[in-house]
Amino acid sequence: LWQRLPHEGPSITVAAYPAWRDDEDDPEAEKEMGLLIAAVTKLRNIRAESGIDPGRKVEVLFRTDLARPRRILEEQALLVRTLARISHFRFVDEIPGDLPAARGVVTGLEMAVPLAGALDLDEERQRLSREMEKVERELEITGRKLENPSFVDRAPSEVVEKVRASHRELLARKETLSETLSSL
């Protein structure tokens, strides 16, 4: 096809492969995209974990004390709304603790998806209770490992630290689940 089109010079099929140029490196743009990716991913996860129909557009509340995340999200509002399937979002000074909402946090940004009208609150309570039981079982397992002196002394330090990190994450997850359950 290329040979039949009017052109000058050699075919594009023999052109050099594009090469990286250092002057195209933009660490600030990478940080901004990292925030957008993290926010959209977290919103999608919140929706999936809460059982909100993927086709339903929902409202989202954001809270941040930092100007940068707010600026990025406002500048890229259409992108965020489209990729996270939300009808609109707004920034608030405080997300009410008694608001029935699925919540999430990414660096420098809290988010909440109000659940009223988005799903059945009784089903959500049951789902969160089941998840809380699962987290408590996993906490018990990691706790037993960490309390076992032979594991702590004999296991490689990387393995012990990995179990400690997992235990800390599970404790944070349990606290978040507990807060969410109490808000429902």
N, C-alpha and C positions, 0 to 999 in steps of 0.2 A: 504494500500500500504506500509506504513512504517513497519508494522509487517512482511511483506514478504521480505523486503530488509535486507541484512546482516547488523547487527548493534550490538552495545553493550550498555547497560544501558536502561533507560526508554525511552518511546516514546517522541518525541518532543512536542506532544500535551499536555503533562503534565509539560513541562518546565516552569520555572518562567517567568513572563512578564518582559521585559527589564526595568530596573530602571535608572533614571537619576543619573549621577555622576557629582559632581561639577568640577572634573578635566577635564571634556570634554567641559566645558564652554569656548568659545573663542569670546570675545566681538569684537576683531579686525576683525575676519572673518565675524561676523554679520554686522559690518559697511561696509565692502567691498561688501558683498552681497546686502546690502541696496542700495549702490550706483549703482550697476549693475541693480538691479530691477528697481530703479527709472529711470535710463537712458533708458533701454529697454521699459519700460512703456511709457515714454514721447515720444520716437521715434514712437512707435505704435500709440499713440494718435495723433501725428503730421500727420502721414500718413493718419489716418482715417479722421481727421478734414479737411485735404487738398484734400480728395477724391482720393488719389493715390491708384491705384489698388493693393490689398494686395499681388498679385502674382508677381508684378514688383519689382525687386531689384533696389535700388537707392543708390546714393552716399550720404555720410553724412560728414559735416564739424564740428569738435569740436574745441572749444577754451576754454582754461583754463590757469590760472596763477599758478595753484597748481600742484605739482609733483604727489601727491597721486592719484587723479582721472585719470591722464594720465597713470600712471603705471598700475593701475587696468584695465583700458580699453585695454591697449596694451597687458597685460598678458592674458586677456580673450577675445581677438579679435574674435576668432572663435565663441565663445558663443554669443557675441553681434551681430555679423553678421548674425548668424543663427536665433536667436530669434527675431531680429528686421527686418529681411528680407532686409538686405542691401548688396550691392555688395562689397563695401569697404568704409573705413572711413579714414580721415586724420586729423591731428591737424594743425591748422593755428594760426598765431599770431593775426589776426584780421579777423572777418567775414565782408566782404564788405557790407556797408549799402545799396548800390544800387543793390545788388545781389537779383534777384527774388527767394526767398526761404521761406519755412515754417520754423519758428524758435521756439525754446523752451529752457527752462532753468531748470536745476536741481541744487541743491546746489553745487556751485563751478564749474559748467560746462555749457557752452552755446553750443547749437547745431543748425545746419541749414541743411535743406534738399533742395538742389537746385531744383527748379521746372521746369527749362527749359527741355523740353522733357519728363517730368514726367506727366504733365497734361496741359490742355488748360488754358492759363493765363487769358483769358476773363471770362471763367467760374469761375476761382478762385477769380477774382475781384468781381464778382457778389455774390459769396458765402460769401466772407469776408464783403461785404457791408451789406448783410442781417444779418450776425452775429453782425456787428457793431450796426445796428439798434436795435437788440434784447438787446444788452448790454446797449445801451442808454436808452431804455425803463425801464430796471431793475434798472439802476442808478437813473432814475427819481423817481421810486417807493421808493427806499431806501432813496433817498434824501428828499422826502416829509415826510417820517417817522421821519427822524432825525431832520428835521426842525420843526416838530410838538412838541411844549413844553409839551403837555399833554402826548404824547407817551413817551418822554424822562423822564419825572418826574414820571409817574405812572407805567410804565412797569418795570418788574424786571431787575436789572442791567445786568444779564447774557443775557437777550433778547436784550437789547440795545447794549451791546458789540458785540453780534453776528451780529446785523444789521450793526454796524460800520465796523466790519471786512469784512462783505460781500461787503459793499460799497467800502472799500479800494481795495479788490480783483477785483471788477468790474472796478475801475479806472485804475488799473494796466493792466487789460485785454484790456480795451479800448485803452490805450497807445500802447500796443503791436500790436493790430489790426491796429491801425493807422499807425504805423511804417511799418508793413508788406504791407499794402495797398499802401503806398507811394513808397515802394521799387518795387512794381509791375508796 
